[in-house]
Amino acid sequence: MYLSIVIVSWNVREKLEKNLKAIYESKSNFSFEVFVVDNNSSDGSVEMVKSNFLRVNLIVNSNNKGFAKANNQAIKKSKGDFVLLLNPDMQVQSDTLEKMLKWMQDNKQASVAGCHLVNKKDETIPHIRCFPTVWNQLAIILKIPHMLPGVLNKYLFTNFDYKKESKVDSIRGSFFMIRREMIEKIGGLDERYFIWFEEVDYCKQVYENGGEVWYTSVAKCVDHVGQSFGKVDVIKKQNYFRDSMLKYFKKWHSVWQYCILKIAWIFGLLFAYIGGLFKK
């Protein structure tokens, strides 16, 4: 088995169907398997997969287990030399999987890799990030970019050339190909994260264990961006983001940095509340 494709889905039946259809219609002169892990959808996603995609290995959860834990359910069952974590609102092109698999086979230095992500207008979606620091995350919490737009340029890697392949800190988890050897070395995603920061954490683990993370423009994939997460209310999203950020810093950074961010969130939420009152 060359490739295992893992899709964690929640209430995006239409996009998931298009995603699966594109996968099975793409060039595939190699053996592959597809897992769909449904996180307790209520939109008929499970029934659609059962009816239309008999080859899919379907895992149905009775509750929403989050991104990391759901991916790990499939990763543990997967057999591929490479595992691709693919969001349900993605759409591969006819040659995406074939080109990406060949690139990974030819570039053994890459333990994890991502491809060129574009929107439906074929415009590049900036997604390469530097590893978080206490200062850029503090700026995000306190909404400083609203006043100083360029303050996050380094963190967001705004000058990154998406036409060239390069070793990078981290790539987006929506198209996240992992070499089997690295999975055997460090395991799956850290299940302490419900959503957000789990892919950054994994990239960090890769480097800590002597691997590398790469971006390549050799393959392209359409990313419809956040179709599932768009259904979550703003307050819950912010709570997930805060929780994951603090867990990341508690794991990888010093106590003082974790404490600064924890305190900053109190002020950040207070500012957001006051700002909301003025808008009313």
ChimeraX attribute file (.defattr): number of C-alpha atoms within 10 A of each C-alpha:
attribute: neighborCount
match mode: 1-to-1
recipient: residues
	/A:1	12
	/A:2	14
	/A:3	24
	/A:4	25
	/A:5	23
	/A:6	27
	/A:7	28
	/A:8	25
	/A:9	28
	/A:10	24
	/A:11	21
	/A:12	19
	/A:13	22
	/A:14	14
	/A:15	20
	/A:16	24
	/A:17	19
	/A:18	15
	/A:19	21
	/A:20	23
	/A:21	15
	/A:22	16
	/A:23	20
	/A:24	15
	/A:25	12
	/A:26	16
	/A:27	15
	/A:28	15
	/A:29	8
	/A:30	11
	/A:31	10
	/A:32	18
	/A:33	17
	/A:34	22
	/A:35	22
	/A:36	24
	/A:37	24
	/A:38	24
	/A:39	22
	/A:40	17
	/A:41	18
	/A:42	12
	/A:43	13
	/A:44	12
	/A:45	22
	/A:46	22
	/A:47	11
	/A:48	14
	/A:49	20
	/A:50	13
	/A:51	9
	/A:52	12
	/A:53	16
	/A:54	9
	/A:55	12
	/A:56	15
	/A:57	18
	/A:58	18
	/A:59	16
	/A:60	16
	/A:61	13
	/A:62	10
	/A:63	10
	/A:64	16
	/A:65	19
	/A:66	18
	/A:67	25
	/A:68	21
	/A:69	20
	/A:70	25
	/A:71	23
	/A:72	19
	/A:73	17
	/A:74	25
	/A:75	23
	/A:76	11
	/A:77	11
	/A:78	21
	/A:79	16
	/A:80	18
	/A:81	17
	/A:82	25
	/A:83	25
	/A:84	25
	/A:85	21
	/A:86	23
	/A:87	25
	/A:88	29
	/A:89	24
	/A:90	26
	/A:91	27
	/A:92	24
	/A:93	18
	/A:94	17
	/A:95	16
	/A:96	21
	/A:97	24
	/A:98	17
	/A:99	17
	/A:100	20
	/A:101	19
	/A:102	11
	/A:103	16
	/A:104	21
	/A:105	14
	/A:106	10
	/A:107	12
	/A:108	12
	/A:109	14
	/A:110	22
	/A:111	23
	/A:112	27
	/A:113	27
	/A:114	30
	/A:115	23
	/A:116	23
	/A:117	26
	/A:118	19
	/A:119	15
	/A:120	11
	/A:121	7
	/A:122	12
	/A:123	10
	/A:124	16
	/A:125	15
	/A:126	17
	/A:127	18
	/A:128	21
	/A:129	19
	/A:130	15
	/A:131	15
	/A:132	18
	/A:133	12
	/A:134	16
	/A:135	15
	/A:136	18
	/A:137	16
	/A:138	19
	/A:139	17
	/A:140	16
	/A:141	21
	/A:142	18
	/A:143	15
	/A:144	15
	/A:145	15
	/A:146	11
	/A:147	8
	/A:148	10
	/A:149	10
	/A:150	12
	/A:151	16
	/A:152	17
	/A:153	14
	/A:154	13
	/A:155	16
	/A:156	18
	/A:157	15
	/A:158	14
	/A:159	9
	/A:160	15
	/A:161	12
	/A:162	18
	/A:163	12
	/A:164	11
	/A:165	15
	/A:166	15
	/A:167	13
	/A:168	18
	/A:169	19
	/A:170	27
	/A:171	23
	/A:172	17
	/A:173	20
	/A:174	23
	/A:175	22
	/A:176	21
	/A:177	28
	/A:178	24
	/A:179	20
	/A:180	21
	/A:181	12
	/A:182	19
	/A:183	19
	/A:184	9
	/A:185	10
	/A:186	14
	/A:187	15
	/A:188	19
	/A:189	22
	/A:190	18
	/A:191	16
	/A:192	14
	/A:193	22
	/A:194	19
	/A:195	19
	/A:196	20
	/A:197	23
	/A:198	21
	/A:199	21
	/A:200	21
	/A:201	20
	/A:202	20
	/A:203	25
	/A:204	18
	/A:205	19
	/A:206	23
	/A:207	13
	/A:208	11
	/A:209	12
	/A:210	10
	/A:211	16
	/A:212	21
	/A:213	24
	/A:214	23
	/A:215	23
	/A:216	19
	/A:217	16
	/A:218	16
	/A:219	20
	/A:220	23
	/A:221	23
	/A:222	23
	/A:223	24
	/A:224	18
	/A:225	17
	/A:226	14
	/A:227	17
	/A:228	16
	/A:229	14
	/A:230	10
	/A:231	12
	/A:232	11
	/A:233	9
	/A:234	11
	/A:235	9
	/A:236	10
	/A:237	16
	/A:238	12
	/A:239	11
	/A:240	16
	/A:241	17
	/A:242	17
	/A:243	18
	/A:244	19
	/A:245	21
	/A:246	18
	/A:247	17
	/A:248	20
	/A:249	21
	/A:250	15
	/A:251	12
	/A:252	13
	/A:253	14
	/A:254	11
	/A:255	11
	/A:256	12
	/A:257	17
	/A:258	20
	/A:259	14
	/A:260	13
	/A:261	21
	/A:262	19
	/A:263	10
	/A:264	17
	/A:265	18
	/A:266	12
	/A:267	14
	/A:268	19
	/A:269	14
	/A:270	13
	/A:271	15
	/A:272	13
	/A:273	12
	/A:274	11
	/A:275	11
	/A:276	10
	/A:277	9
	/A:278	7
	/A:279	7
	/A:280	5
